[in-house]
Amino acid sequence: QLYSGGYGLSLITDLVKYQNMCEGTLFMNRFTPEKMEIFRSLLFEGILQLSYRHTMDFGTRGRNISRDPNVNYSTISKSDLGYMIINDPEYAPTYQKWLDYIDNNASSPKAGVNKYFWKSDIMSEHGENYYLSAKIISERSYGTEALNGENIKAYNLPLGATNIMTTGNEYDRIFPVWDWTRIPGTTAVQNQDYTKLDGYIIGTNEFGGGVSNGTDGIVAYKHDYKNLKAKKSYFFIDNMMFCIGNGVNFAGDEQVVTSVNQAYLSGDVTINNGSDRTLSAQSSETFDNLKWVHHDNVGYIFLDDKSVHVQNIQQSGSWYDINTSLGSTSVINKDIFSVWFDHGTAPENETYEYIVVPDQTLDQFKKTVSDHEFVVAQNDGVAQALRKGNKYGIVFYEPGNVIMDNGLEIASDKQAIVYIEVDDKEYDISVADPIHKESKITLTINKELKTHTYSANSALEFVLPTGDYVGSTLTQSYTEGDPVGIGEEEQVESAYVYQSGNEVKVNFTAGIYNQLEILHMNGKVTCKKRISTDQQDMSISSVTYVPGVYFVKLSGENNIKVLKFIIVR
């Protein structure tokens, strides 16, 4: 169960306090460089990635979101960051940037980073002035909990919920007045009884995973809960989030909706269903041909003629409604902005498609509406696939084949999530296993792609990460056309590189290479090691590596291979 915004923050406060208490004593020897790096990674690669300014992703906070705000559970303690400036002086500038990010609306210390947490089933993305995330569930995770009378309406909370933030105030203590059947990003039955949770919601779906290259990513899962089924995916590409749903089926007589957002009302709600207009105050309208909505520096684009509901009305509730143990019964009234798809009663094979565009003024957003470049190639039971310029995303719910609008054809022999980025004739292909059970995935592409030395033809084999890294992303690079390396021999050969915590892992075919080098993109050699004849893998510590683009160069008597990888902190 993901609890970074609850017990995780408590753990951090304790560890920071102990470090500070031990300063100048022999006990400080227990905080070795290796252990400090682990703790630093928890902060920079965990908590920071799930935070936005003065708040944290509501999907990380567990029961805390149902508690009366007498205690501030919103984000990491600023005093903890102040102590870390003292405890970890080498990284003091980063901690200070984090403080400025919270207090002074400075840009994120981790702007431009997309990250998938494959053990926690959540993807987050930070822009200069926005935060996006999608929280899913699988049989490998506990979604959330309702204990001691707390968080009693949270059943839908881990079922595809999204955070969409540009200020950090969007959901701040909104939860008493939320309609919990319309949590942002979720597809849910419109009956409050279906929101009730007692104990834990434990995932039952095998298919649930994500792929990320550090900048863009995709997360998806098969929803099958309380007789409601759907296939839901979220494509984070070029500072936007494209949400796609298929196979929305409900075996019952209740209404089903997909919520696009439900946040505090802040300013005008502008809509376009053929022409622009501002939604009247305290109104609720349904549209069958809605083109887009803009509110609070976020735009929403709708690509097909579905029934979409938009409202900006006052909603009421109390903390006691969601927390019978600690909550006040005082009624709270707040103006709330909401958008959702209405799939009707007992829907069969319903779909939806929408794009979330954060951090844009109305004028900027109107331009994006006309030139966003997204093209959906497939949205059915086999795959959800789209293209945006030179970037391709595919969720294979089943082994199958996808043909993009520009003719690129991709097939997978397994269930898989695939992200492809093309730069001229260079193909960076990222793959992840969404069921956490496969040892390899083979993609077939209607291009003659080659590794640095050997022809791969159209069949590309991805030998997947193992151990604690099952479900994580594997990226391999290919070139279309003639190989650029040395040697004429055509041979099936596999080599790949990926970051595992504080190590760079390199796997390769034995007997071909005798030397490994790691080079920064500026050409500086950061590591050089010999490879024995029967060696097939190597691990190199990346503790001292600054974030950025690096290359692994494998050299043999007649062969050279170069692999690109990215260090993300």
N, C-alpha and C positions, 0 to 999 in steps of 0.2 A: 504494500500500500504506500502510495506517495504521500509523504507528510512533511515535506521540506518547509512548508509554511507554518508548521506547528511544533511538533517535537524536534524537528530539525533545527529550528531557530533556538530552542531551549538548549540543545546540545552545543550549538555554537557559542552561546553565552557562557556556558560552563567551561568550555575549553579555552576560550579567550581569557576568562577570569583566572584559570589555573596557570596559564602561561604567564600572565602578569604577576601573579603571586610568586612564581618560581624564579622570576628574573633576579639574577645576582646570586642564586643559590645553586648547589649541586644538582638539585632536582631539574634544573633547566637542561641538563644533559640528556634528559629523557626526550626532549623535543629535538630529535636529530634532524639533519637536513632532509632526509627521506620522509620523515613523519610531517615535517613542516610543509613539504611539497604536497603530501596527501591532503592536509588541511587546507592549504591554499587552493588546491583544485576543487575541493568541496565548495569553497567560497566563490571562486571566479567562474568555474565551469558548471556549478550547480545552482547555488542560491542566486547569484547575479543573473544567470540565464533565465531564471523563473521569476524575476522581479521586474517591475517597471516603476521608476522614480520612487514614490513614497508608498508603493503597494506591492503586493505579490499576487501572482496568478491565483484566482479563487479555487482552481482545481488542485492546488497544493496544500490547502489549509485545513482540510478535514472538518471536524466538528467546530473548529474555531469560527467559521463564518456564521454560525448560528448563535454566537455569544454576544450578549449586550456589550456595547463598546466602552465599558468602563476600563478595560485593559486594551492597550493598543497591540493588536496581533497582526498589524498590516504588513510589516516588512522587517528586515534585519535591523537590529538596534544600532543607532548612530554611535552610541558609546562603544559598542563592540568594534566598529570600524575605527574609531579613534584610538582604541587600545592596540589594534592591529598595526597602526602606523608606528607605534612604539615597538611592538613585539616582532614585527617583520619589516624592518626599515628598508630593506632592498626594494620592496614593493610598495613603499609608502606613497609614491605618486599615484598608483592605481587605486589605493584605498581612498586617497583624497579626491580623486576623480569620482569615485563612487559616492562619496559624501556630497560633492557638488551636484551630482546627478539627482540625488534625493532632494536637496535643499534649494538648488539654484536653477533647476531646469536645464542643466548642462546636458550635452549629448552623452549617450551611454558609453561606458568604457568598453563595451562589447558590441558596438553598433555594427550592423552588416553581417551578423552571425545567425545562421539557422542551425538548430541542434535537435537531434532525436535521442531521447532517453529510452533505450530499447528494453530496459528492465522495468521502467515505470510507465510505459505506454503514453508518452506525451511528447509533442513537438512544440518548440518555441522559436520565435524569430524576433530579433531586435533590429529596428531601423534607427536612424538618427532621432526620430521623434514619434516612434510608434512601437507597439508590442502586439504580436499576434501569437496565438497558440491553439492547439487542438488536443484534447484529452480523450483517449479511447480506452478500451478495456480488452482483456483477453483472458484465457484460462490460466495465464501465468501471473495474474495480478488481482489484488483486491481493489475494487474501485473506490469505495469510501466507506464510512461507518456512521451509524446512528446508535449511540450508547448513552445511557443515563438520561434519556429523554431529550438528548441534543441531536440536532441535524435530522429531524424526523421526516422531512420532505425531500430527502437528498437522493432518492432512487435514481433519477436521471442524470445526476451530477457528473459521473464519469463516462456517460454514453454519448461521446462525440461532442462534448461541450467546447465552445471556443471563447477565448478572451480577445477583445478588440479594443485597444486602448491607445489614445494619443495624449491624454492629460494625466491619467492615473486615477481620475475621480469617477470614471464611468460606472463602477460597481461598488464604490466605497460605502459599505453598510446599507446596501440596497436590499439585502436579502429578506427582511420582514415584509416588504411590499412586492417582492417578485411574484409572478405567476410561475410556480415551480413546474408546471406542465410545458413551459416555454423557455427553458434555460437556453441561452444562445448556442446555436450549432446543433442542438439535439432534434431528433425526430421522436415524437412522443404522443401518447394518447391523451386527449383532452378531458381527463377525469382526475380530480385531485386524489382520489383513492390510489391511483397508479403511481403517485409520487411518494407514497409512504414507505419508509424504510425502518426496519427494526434489526439491529445488528450490522452485518456486513453485506455488501453486494460483491459477490465473488464472480469473476468472469467465467463464462462457459464457452465462449467462442474461441476456436483454434486459430482462425485467421485474424491477425491483428498485428500490424507492424509499420515500420517506416524506413525511408531511405533519405540520406542527406549528404550533400557534398560540402557542407560547411557554410554555404551561401543560400542554396535553395534546397527544398525537400518535399517529400510526400508522405502522408500518413493515412492509413485506411484500416477499416475493420468490417467484419460481417456482424450486423446487429441481429440478434434473435432473443428477445427478452419480452416476457409477458404477452406472448402471441403476436408481437409486432416484429416484422422482419424488414431489413433494408441492407443495402451495401452502400457504405458511406466513405468518401475519400476527400482529402484536403490537399490541394497542390499549392505550395508556397513558392512562388516564382516571381522574380523581379519586383519585390516589395508589394505583392498582392497575394491574396489567398482565394483560390478558386475552389469552391465546394460543390461536389457532385454527389447525387444520390440516385439509386436505382433499386427496383424491386421492392418498393415500399408496399408491404402487404400487412393487413391486420385482420385476424380472424375474430371479429367482434362487431358490434353495432355502434361503436364510439367513433367520434371524429379524431382524425390524426393530422398533426401539423409538423412542419419543420421550421424551427425558429431561426431566423437570421440574426437578430439581436434583440436584447431587452435591457436597456440602460437608462440612466437618468436623462431626462429631457434637458437639452442645453442649446437654446437658440432655435432658429427656424428649421422646419422639416420641409425640404424642397423635393418635389416629385416631378416625374415626366411620364405621362402615358399618351404621348403624342405632342404635348406642349408642356412647357415648364409652368409650375404654379406652386405656391406655398400652401401647405396643409393648414387648415383652419385650427385655431386653438381648441383643445379639448374635443378632438374629433377622432373618428374611427371609420376608415373606408376600405373597401375591397375593390381590387382591380383585376381584370383579366388580360390586360395588355400593358402592364407596367414595364417601363424601360429602365428606369433607375430611380434611386432615392439618395438624397444627400442630407447629412445631419452631423453637426459637431465635428467638422473636418474629416469625416469618413463618408465615402460613397459606396453604394451597393448597385451592381449592374445585374439585370435579369435578362437572360438570353432566349427564353422561350415564353410563350403565352400561357402562363399558369396563373391560378388564382392566388394573388398575393394581398395580404392584409397589412395596412399601415395605420398606426394610431399614436396619439400623443396625449393620453388621458391621465388623470389622477388615479393612483392605485393606493390601497390601504392595507395595513396589516400590523402585526405586533411581533416583538421578539418571542413572545410566548407561543405564537403560532408555529414556530420552528424549533423552540427550545422550552419544553415544559418544566425543565429542571431549574434553569437560571433566568429565563426570559421574563421581561416586564410585560404586563397586559395592556399597557398604554398604547393607544392606537396612533400609528404614524401614517401620514398622508404625504405622498410624493408624486410629482409629475414624471411619467415614464414614457420613453420612446420605444416603440416595438415594431418589428417587421417579421412576418412569418408567411410561409406557404401553407395554404389550406388544401390538404389532400382529400378532404371529404370523409364521409362515413364509410367504414369497411373498405378502404382503398385496395385496389389490386394493381400491382406492377406500376405504381406511380413513380415519377422521377422528379428531380429538381436540379437546377444549375444556377449558381450565382457567384459573382466575384465581389470580394471585399477589397476596397481601395482606401487604405488609411493615409492620414497626414496629407490631405489635399484640400485646398479651398474649393469653393463651388466652381469657379472658372477653370482651375486646373483639372478638376474632376471631369468637367464637360469635355475637355480635350481628350482625356483618357477614355471616355466612353466611345469616342469615334475612332481611336487608334490603339486600343489595348492589345490587339494582335492574337488574342486567344482563339483557338479553333478546336472544338471538341471533335475528335475522330470516332470515339466509340463510348457508349454508356449503356451497357447491358449486363447480363449475368456472367459473361466471360471476362470482360475488362472494362475499365474506365480509363480513357486515354485522351490526351490533348497535346497540342503544340502551341508554343509561343515563340515565334521567330525561329531561332536556332536551338531552342530547348524543347525537349520532349519528356512527357511523364506518362507512365503506364502502370496501372494496377491490374495484375493478372489474378483474378479470383479463381481462375481455372487455367490449366495449360491451354494455350491458344495462340491466335494470330491477330495482329492489329495492323491496319493500313492507314497511315497518316494522310492528311489532305494533300501533301506534296509528293506522295508516292513512296515515302520511306515505309518499309514493311518490317515489323519486328515480331518474332514468335518466341515463346518461352515453353520449355518442356516441363516446367513446374509452376506452382503458384509462386508469384514473385512481385516485387515492387521495383520498378526500373526508372532511372532518371538518366537522360542522355543530353549532353551538351556538345554541340558541334562548332568548331572554329576552323573555317575553311575545310581542310581535309582531315583535321584532327578530331577524334571522337573520344570524349571522356565518358565512360559508361559506369554508372553506379548501380549496384544491385543489392537487395536485401531479401532475406527469407522471412516472410510474415508468419510462418507457422513454427519457426525455430526447430525444425526437424531435419532439414535437408543438408547434405554434405556438399553438393554442388548443384549449380543451375546452368543450363546451356541455353543461350540466346542465339537465334538465327536471324540475320539481317540481310536484306537484299543489296548488300554492298560488299565489295572485296576489301575487307579490313585486315590489316596486318599489324602485328606487334613490331617492336623496333627491329627485329631481325627475321622473324619467321612469319610465313603466311598463315593466317587463321581462316582464310576464305570467309564464308558467311557464318560459320558455327563458332561461337565464342563461349569458352568454358570458364565459369567462375567457381573456383574452389573456395567455399565459404569459411568465414572465421569460426573458431571452435571455442569450447570452454565458456568463460565468462563473457565472451564476445559473440556468442550465438545470437543472431538477430541484428547485429550491427552491420554497417554499410561496408561493402567492398567496392573500390573503384579501380578500374583498369583502363588504360589508354591505348588507342589504336590509330592507325593512319590509313586512309583510303588510298588505294593504288599501290605503287611500288614501295618496297621496304626501304628504310633510310639507313639501315645498319650494315654490318659487314657479313659476308657469307651468302651463298646461293642456295643452300640446302633448305628444302621445304620439310618442316617437321612440326608435329603437334607438341607444343611446349607451353608451360604455364608458369608465370611469375607474377606476383602481386605484392603490394605493400599497403599497410594500414596502421593507423595509430591506435594503440591499446593502452589507455591510461597514460602513464608516463614512459611508455616504450613505443618505439617504431618496430613493427613486425614485418619481416620480409620472408616470403616463401618462394622457392624456385626449384627447378628441376636439377637433380644431382648430376654431377659429372660434366657440366657445361661451363661453369664459371669458377674462377679461382680468386677473384677479388671483388669486394663490395666497397663502394664509396657513397657518401651522402654529401650533396652539394646544395648550398643555399642558392636561390634564384639569382643572386649576384655573382655566382661562380665560385664562391669560397667553399673549399672542401672542409666539412665539419667532422668527418669520420672516414677512416680507411681501415678495412679489415680483410684478412686472408680467408678464403673459403676452402675447406678440405674437399677431397674428391667425392666422398659420400654424403656431404652436408646438404640439407634441403631447406634449412631455414636459419634465420638469425634474428636476434633481438638487440636493439640498441636503445640505451636510455635517452629520452628526449627532455629530461628535466631542465637542461640548460638552453634548450632551443627556444628562440623567440617565435611567436606566431608568424606564419607566412608560408610561402610556397617553397618546397624543397624537391630534390630529385635524387633517386637511388640509381646509381650506375653500377651494373653488374658486368664484369669483364672476364672473358675467357681467351683461350689461345686464338680462336677464330670468330669469336662472338662478342657482341656488346648489346646490352639492353638498358634502356633508360625508362624509369617509372616516376611519375609525378605524384606527390602527396602534399597534403596541407596540414600544418600544425595549428590546431585550434585550442585556445585556452578558455 
